[in-house]
Amino acid sequence: MKPLLVLLGCVATLLALAGAILPGLPTTPFLLVALWAFARSSQRLHNWLVRVPVLQSALIEARRFEEKRAMRPAVKIIAFVMAWTSVAVTAFLADGQKPVLVAIVAVAAILATVVVVLVPTDRD
């Protein structure tokens, strides 16, 4: 089981790093998955992950989520804006030629919206 968790953590880390650089791709959810997977499979990788400079702001939010099981309002707004901007940009760039792609991105945005709405808001 440990090798699968390491693989999952590595993939989630790559997506988190991409999300830290690319607009429209979230960082914190992938970081949460990576932290979870590494905590159960490799302390060395977990320790490395918490020291990656580009992920520090996402780590703060990940820790807040782990401690309080809540998200700050600003993070929720950013998540909504990025999810639905991704749908709009994908639809614009697809120009009606790739409806399946647009549908997949829209479903992902809908799922992200549902998750963000269901997670309590941290008012502190």
Secondary structure per residue as TSV (DSSP state, phi and psi in degrees):
chain	resnum	aa	ss	phi	psi
A	1	M	-	360.0	-34.6
A	2	K	H	-59.3	-43.0
A	3	P	H	-60.7	-36.4
A	4	L	H	-67.2	-38.9
A	5	L	H	-67.1	-37.8
A	6	V	H	-63.9	-44.2
A	7	L	H	-61.6	-46.4
A	8	L	H	-59.5	-44.1
A	9	G	H	-62.4	-39.8
A	10	C	H	-66.8	-44.1
A	11	V	H	-63.7	-45.1
A	12	A	H	-63.5	-36.1
A	13	T	H	-64.9	-44.6
A	14	L	H	-59.6	-42.6
A	15	L	H	-67.6	-37.1
A	16	A	H	-64.7	-42.8
A	17	L	H	-64.1	-41.4
A	18	A	H	-62.9	-39.7
A	19	G	H	-65.9	-28.2
A	20	A	H	-71.9	-21.3
A	21	I	H	-105.4	-40.1
A	22	L	S	-94.4	131.8
A	23	P	T	-70.2	143.8
A	24	G	T	96.0	-15.9
A	25	L	S	-108.5	121.8
A	26	P	-	-71.8	155.0
A	27	T	S	-105.2	-49.9
A	28	T	H	-58.9	-45.5
A	29	P	H	-59.9	-41.9
A	30	F	H	-67.6	-36.2
A	31	L	H	-65.0	-40.4
A	32	L	H	-60.4	-43.7
A	33	V	H	-63.7	-44.5
A	34	A	H	-62.9	-44.8
A	35	L	H	-61.0	-43.4
A	36	W	H	-61.5	-48.3
A	37	A	H	-65.2	-44.2
A	38	F	H	-69.6	-33.7
A	39	A	H	-62.1	-26.7
A	40	R	T	-99.0	-3.4
A	41	S	T	-134.0	-33.3
A	42	S	-	-153.2	105.9
A	43	Q	H	-63.9	-34.9
A	44	R	H	-61.9	-46.1
A	45	L	H	-68.6	-36.7
A	46	H	H	-62.0	-46.6
A	47	N	H	-62.2	-40.4
A	48	W	H	-62.9	-44.4
A	49	L	H	-61.2	-40.6
A	50	V	T	-72.4	-6.3
A	51	R	T	-106.4	1.2
A	52	V	-	-70.1	117.3
A	53	P	G	-58.2	-41.4
A	54	V	G	-68.9	-15.0
A	55	L	G	-100.6	5.0
A	56	Q	H	-60.6	-43.6
A	57	S	H	-67.6	-36.4
A	58	A	H	-68.6	-34.2
A	59	L	H	-64.2	-37.1
A	60	I	H	-60.1	-45.5
A	61	E	H	-68.1	-36.3
A	62	A	H	-64.5	-42.1
A	63	R	H	-64.6	-40.8
A	64	R	H	-60.0	-43.0
A	65	F	H	-65.5	-42.6
A	66	E	H	-62.9	-38.9
A	67	E	H	-78.3	-44.8
A	68	K	H	-108.4	-11.0
A	69	R	S	53.3	43.1
A	70	A	-	-147.8	160.1
A	71	M	B	-121.4	145.6
A	72	R	-	-68.4	150.1
A	73	P	H	-56.4	-39.4
A	74	A	H	-62.3	-38.6
A	75	V	H	-67.4	-39.6
A	76	K	H	-62.4	-43.9
A	77	I	H	-62.7	-44.6
A	78	I	H	-61.1	-41.8
A	79	A	H	-61.3	-45.5
A	80	F	H	-61.0	-49.3
A	81	V	H	-61.3	-45.5
A	82	M	H	-66.3	-41.6
A	83	A	H	-62.1	-48.4
A	84	W	H	-79.7	-25.4
A	85	T	H	-66.8	-37.9
A	86	S	H	-60.9	-40.7
A	87	V	H	-63.5	-46.9
A	88	A	H	-63.5	-44.4
A	89	V	H	-65.8	-42.5
A	90	T	H	-62.3	-44.8
A	91	A	H	-63.2	-41.1
A	92	F	H	-64.6	-47.4
A	93	L	H	-70.0	-30.7
A	94	A	H	-72.8	-26.3
A	95	D	T	50.7	40.2
A	96	G	T	77.4	-0.4
A	97	Q	S	-89.1	-19.0
A	98	K	-	-133.4	69.4
A	99	P	H	-64.0	-30.2
A	100	V	H	-66.4	-42.1
A	101	L	H	-61.3	-46.3
A	102	V	H	-61.4	-40.9
A	103	A	H	-63.8	-41.0
A	104	I	H	-63.5	-44.4
A	105	V	H	-65.6	-39.0
A	106	A	H	-65.3	-41.9
A	107	V	H	-62.9	-41.6
A	108	A	H	-61.3	-41.0
A	109	A	H	-65.7	-39.0
A	110	I	H	-64.4	-46.1
A	111	L	H	-62.9	-42.5
A	112	A	H	-61.9	-41.1
A	113	T	H	-62.5	-43.9
A	114	V	H	-61.3	-45.6
A	115	V	H	-62.1	-45.2
A	116	V	H	-65.0	-37.8
A	117	V	H	-67.7	-37.8
A	118	L	H	-75.1	-26.7
A	119	V	S	-74.1	129.9
A	120	P	-	-59.1	153.3
A	121	T	B	-94.0	129.5
A	122	D	-	-86.5	111.3
A	123	R	-	-89.3	-0.4
A	124	D	-	-77.2	360.0
